[in-house]
Amino acid sequence: MQPAQRNSLRLLQWMMAASLALPLALFVFAAGMSWVSIDEAADRDIERTLDVAHEHALKVFETIDRSLSEIAEIVRDMPDAKIAAREQNLHQRLKQLASTLPQVKSVWIFDAKGHAVVNSLVAPAPTIDFSDRDYFRMHVDRDIGTFIGEVLTPRPPYQGARFFGVGRRRNNADGSFAGVIQASVLPEYFENFYARVGREPGSFLALIRTDGSVLAHFPPVDHDVRFEPSGPLGQHLVANPLSGTMTIKSPADGVERRMRYQRLAEYPVYVSAGLETSAIRSRWITTMAQHLIFGIPATALLFGLLAFAFRRTQRLHEEARRREEAEEALRHGQRLEALGQLTGGVAHDFNNLLTVIRASVDMLRRQDLPEARRLRYIEAISDTVGRAAKLTGQLLAFARRQSLKPEVFDVCQNVRTLSEMLTTLIGSRIEITAQVPDEACLVNADAGQFETAVINMAVNARDAMDGVGKLTITVRRTNGLPSASGLAPATPDAASPLGHVAVSVTDTGIGIPPDMLGRIFEPFFTTKEVGQGTGLGLSQVFGFARQSGGEVNVASEVGKGATFTLYLPRVTSARPQSLLADDSPSADHGGATVLIVEDNVEVGQFAADTLTQLGCTCVLVDNGTHALEELAVDANRFDLVFTDVVMPGMSGIELAQEIRKGGLDLPIVLASGYSQVLSQQGSHGFELLQKPYSAEQLARVLHKAVRARRLRRDQAQAS
């Protein structure tokens, strides 16, 4: 899977994860904020409820307190006998008072021994001892003001609801204890009020004495409740005696509540209000559920869409992968077909060449061969070798493995010269027109291969016109490259910031069918009859263009001819010419010592024999390691290193680089018939001799290298 495809799937996966994680994070954040908000709202609700309950309780107790004060004023300084004498009137007065106060069950006046002198319930009052009741006991020793007692059950013969006593001390004229005035208050009065106030689910209200006894409780309970002084509430009351807020589990029903309390003025009573923590959580859950009602479907829809897009993208990538595999299989089949054509074509052409060479060698072996025929056979062998070298060069040009010799030249000038030569090559029945601009169009390429490419395109046009028609060669500058029809994508324009020089060859021939456009640059593909062409002409154009950093494009319509356009990167100025322009081998180079590095024994021996005939001394080794060993012994005895490029182990280029790293000033000449490194990276500045080479070419390169070294030595001595 391509990196872009993996990245797109990974992006969709991240988006799917984000479609869940982001809403979840937002939900968690919203839940936290909602909890804080609801918790604060609950505290406000509790505080409002407490304010209402506190105001109510304060009014109730103040009313009771005023009633007790009124009764105390009536019986002030009145002895028990006098009160008993007026029992009937006082009974009616107390009864009327109790009836006007719904919170009061009964009102009593007790003597110093705890017996009821008069009450609001019955007259005369029964003789019952109430001295054990807390609302009586607490006033015996000293005056403590208004006292609020515990919740009690009526003592027979009295019946009815439970109550708690609110009492005040009666004093004699001398200040001694005379008895108690007491009102029996109904807890259910408070509980009924609390039921009306606490309508919210989980509401809680209570009236609690300072010692922890619960006087009234909502929700109501059927037993006495007491908060232990040593418990959480008792400790909190000690720390905050006036008011406070806390979360506590109630001993009445075991329910955890958020509770707030407040002291009821000077009375020893606290009013408390609260909410069950479960009710607060329920509020929060309800709020969040409302968010989820909208959030979950939206999140699910988004996740579902992303999941669908992910599966769809996966299927598309899978289909693309299968399509690429099918295309690769097709290309592999096409390569095998092209390889078969290449093998057959090479075998056919080389067998023809070898036949000429074999026949010529056989004839040269005859003793009675005349001199003229001997020279003719030698010339035939030489010509055949040249044709074989040209065929090999075309193959390497197509494969982009040929070592080019780029130079800066003017395309316009070369085309003008070629247009004059093409008349003789393609025949006088074809009209040749050259449209060349006046300004120079400089490129950096192999001039010989360029001329061969133009000739190949012209010959292909001649065959398409069947020898009759019009051929137009156009040179122009262009800034962009079209995508080559039937070829690989064009080279990006950024590779040539100065643009390109386009050389177009247009014919008026039969044109190219669309189904053949994709094959015309294949080696040995041709529509000509057997013997009419090798099918390597256009493949040479294709290979030369690509290896030179350009493109070749074809546009054709059946019946209207075709246009082949060669694009080469444009340059602005020519490179400086070498100071060693004179490569004539006529100069003296005798006495030179040459280190020959060649893994092929026959080729190495030929080079040694040729150089020996030229008066040189030769040392022949078969690999780069042995060559370095020879140089390590005495490098000064050598005037030249002549090495093959492609060898087992260390290549010729690596050997040359090692020699340079060692600081040796030795001319180095590379020899190669094929090298991928040379085709891609060039000769790295070293002199290059293409195989197959002749004795004359070898002598010329020897002269050039030796002369360059001597010139450097003379310049060093002069300085």
Secondary structure as the mmCIF struct_conf table of DSSP 4:
data_model
#
loop_
_struct_conf.conf_type_id
_struct_conf.id
_struct_conf.beg_label_comp_id
_struct_conf.beg_label_asym_id
_struct_conf.beg_label_seq_id
_struct_conf.end_label_comp_id
_struct_conf.end_label_asym_id
_struct_conf.end_label_seq_id
HELX_RH_AL_P HELX_RH_AL_P1 PRO A 3 ILE A 74
TURN_TY1_P TURN_TY1_P1 VAL A 75 ASP A 77
HELX_RH_AL_P HELX_RH_AL_P2 ASP A 80 ALA A 85
TURN_TY1_P TURN_TY1_P2 ARG A 86 ARG A 86
HELX_RH_AL_P HELX_RH_AL_P3 GLU A 87 THR A 100
TURN_TY1_P TURN_TY1_P3 PRO A 102 GLN A 103
STRN STRN1 VAL A 104 PHE A 110
TURN_TY1_P TURN_TY1_P4 ALA A 112 LYS A 113
BEND BEND1 GLY A 114 GLY A 114
STRN STRN2 HIS A 115 HIS A 115
STRN STRN3 ALA A 116 ASN A 119
BEND BEND2 SER A 120 LEU A 121
BEND BEND3 ALA A 123 PRO A 124
HELX_LH_PP_P HELX_LH_PP_P1 ALA A 125 PRO A 126
STRN STRN4 ASP A 129 ASP A 129
TURN_TY1_P TURN_TY1_P5 SER A 131 ASP A 132
BEND BEND4 ARG A 133 ARG A 133
HELX_RH_AL_P HELX_RH_AL_P4 ASP A 134 ARG A 137
TURN_TY1_P TURN_TY1_P6 MET A 138 VAL A 140
BEND BEND5 ASP A 141 ARG A 142
BEND BEND6 GLY A 145 THR A 146
STRN STRN5 PHE A 147 LEU A 152
HELX_LH_PP_P HELX_LH_PP_P2 THR A 153 ARG A 155
TURN_TY1_P TURN_TY1_P7 PRO A 156 PRO A 157
BEND BEND7 GLY A 160 ALA A 161
STRN STRN6 PHE A 163 ASN A 171
TURN_TY1_P TURN_TY1_P8 ALA A 173 ASP A 174
BEND BEND8 GLY A 175 GLY A 175
STRN STRN7 PHE A 177 VAL A 185
HELX_RH_AL_P HELX_RH_AL_P5 PRO A 187 VAL A 197
BEND BEND9 GLU A 200 GLU A 200
TURN_TY1_P TURN_TY1_P9 PRO A 201 GLY A 202
STRN STRN8 SER A 203 ARG A 209
TURN_TY1_P TURN_TY1_P10 THR A 210 ASP A 211
BEND BEND10 GLY A 212 GLY A 212
STRN STRN9 SER A 213 SER A 213
STRN STRN10 VAL A 214 PHE A 218
BEND BEND11 PRO A 219 PRO A 219
BEND BEND12 ASP A 222 HIS A 223
STRN STRN11 ARG A 226 ARG A 226
TURN_TY1_P TURN_TY1_P11 PRO A 229 SER A 230
BEND BEND13 GLY A 231 GLY A 231
HELX_RH_AL_P HELX_RH_AL_P6 PRO A 232 ALA A 239
BEND BEND14 ASN A 240 LEU A 242
STRN STRN12 SER A 243 LYS A 249
TURN_TY1_P TURN_TY1_P12 PRO A 251 ASP A 253
STRN STRN13 GLU A 256 ARG A 263
TURN_TY1_P TURN_TY1_P13 ALA A 265 GLU A 266
BEND BEND15 TYR A 267 PRO A 268
STRN STRN14 VAL A 269 GLU A 276
HELX_RH_AL_P HELX_RH_AL_P7 THR A 277 LEU A 364
TURN_TY1_P TURN_TY1_P14 ARG A 365 ARG A 365
TURN_TY1_P TURN_TY1_P15 GLN A 367 ASP A 368
HELX_RH_AL_P HELX_RH_AL_P8 GLU A 371 ALA A 399
TURN_TY1_P TURN_TY1_P16 ARG A 400 ARG A 400
BEND BEND16 GLN A 402 GLN A 402
STRN STRN15 GLU A 407 ASP A 410
HELX_RH_AL_P HELX_RH_AL_P9 VAL A 411 ILE A 426
TURN_TY1_P TURN_TY1_P17 SER A 428 ARG A 429
STRN STRN16 ILE A 430 GLN A 435
BEND BEND17 ASP A 438 GLU A 439
STRN STRN17 LEU A 442 ALA A 445
HELX_RH_AL_P HELX_RH_AL_P10 ALA A 447 MET A 465
TURN_TY1_P TURN_TY1_P18 ASP A 466 GLY A 467
STRN STRN18 GLY A 469 THR A 478
BEND BEND18 ASN A 479 ASN A 479
HELX_LH_PP_P HELX_LH_PP_P3 PRO A 482 ALA A 484
TURN_TY1_P TURN_TY1_P19 SER A 485 GLY A 486
BEND BEND19 LEU A 487 ALA A 488
HELX_LH_PP_P HELX_LH_PP_P4 PRO A 489 PRO A 492
HELX_RH_3T_P HELX_RH_3T_P1 ASP A 493 ALA A 495
TURN_TY1_P TURN_TY1_P20 PRO A 497 LEU A 498
STRN STRN19 HIS A 500 THR A 506
BEND BEND20 GLY A 509 GLY A 509
HELX_RH_3T_P HELX_RH_3T_P2 PRO A 514 MET A 516
TURN_TY1_P TURN_TY1_P21 LEU A 517 PHE A 521
BEND BEND21 GLU A 522 GLU A 522
TURN_TY1_P TURN_TY1_P22 PRO A 523 PHE A 524
BEND BEND22 THR A 527 LYS A 528
HELX_LH_PP_P HELX_LH_PP_P5 GLU A 529 GLU A 529
TURN_TY1_P TURN_TY1_P23 VAL A 530 GLY A 531
BEND BEND23 GLN A 532 GLN A 532
BEND BEND24 GLY A 535 GLY A 535
HELX_RH_AL_P HELX_RH_AL_P11 GLY A 537 GLN A 547
TURN_TY1_P TURN_TY1_P24 SER A 548 GLY A 549
STRN STRN20 GLU A 551 SER A 556
TURN_TY1_P TURN_TY1_P25 VAL A 558 GLY A 559
BEND BEND25 LYS A 560 LYS A 560
STRN STRN21 ALA A 562 PRO A 569
STRN STRN22 ARG A 570 ARG A 570
BEND BEND26 THR A 572 SER A 573
HELX_LH_PP_P HELX_LH_PP_P6 ALA A 574 SER A 578
BEND BEND27 LEU A 579 LEU A 579
TURN_TY1_P TURN_TY1_P26 PRO A 585 SER A 586
BEND BEND28 ALA A 587 ALA A 587
TURN_TY1_P TURN_TY1_P27 GLY A 590 GLY A 591
STRN STRN23 THR A 593 VAL A 597
BEND BEND29 ASP A 599 ASN A 600
HELX_RH_AL_P HELX_RH_AL_P12 VAL A 601 GLN A 613
TURN_TY1_P TURN_TY1_P28 LEU A 614 GLY A 615
STRN STRN24 THR A 617 VAL A 621
BEND BEND30 ASP A 622 ASN A 623
HELX_RH_AL_P HELX_RH_AL_P13 GLY A 624 VAL A 633
HELX_RH_3T_P HELX_RH_3T_P3 ALA A 635 ARG A 637
BEND BEND31 ASP A 639 ASP A 639
STRN STRN25 LEU A 640 ASP A 644
BEND BEND32 VAL A 645 VAL A 646
BEND BEND33 PRO A 648 MET A 650
HELX_RH_AL_P HELX_RH_AL_P14 GLY A 652 LYS A 661
TURN_TY1_P TURN_TY1_P29 GLY A 662 GLY A 663
STRN STRN26 ILE A 668 SER A 672
BEND BEND34 GLY A 673 GLY A 673
HELX_RH_AL_P HELX_RH_AL_P15 GLN A 676 GLN A 681
TURN_TY1_P TURN_TY1_P30 HIS A 684 GLY A 685
BEND BEND35 PHE A 686 PHE A 686
STRN STRN27 GLU A 687 GLN A 690
BEND BEND36 LYS A 691 PRO A 692
HELX_RH_AL_P HELX_RH_AL_P16 ALA A 695 ALA A 718
#
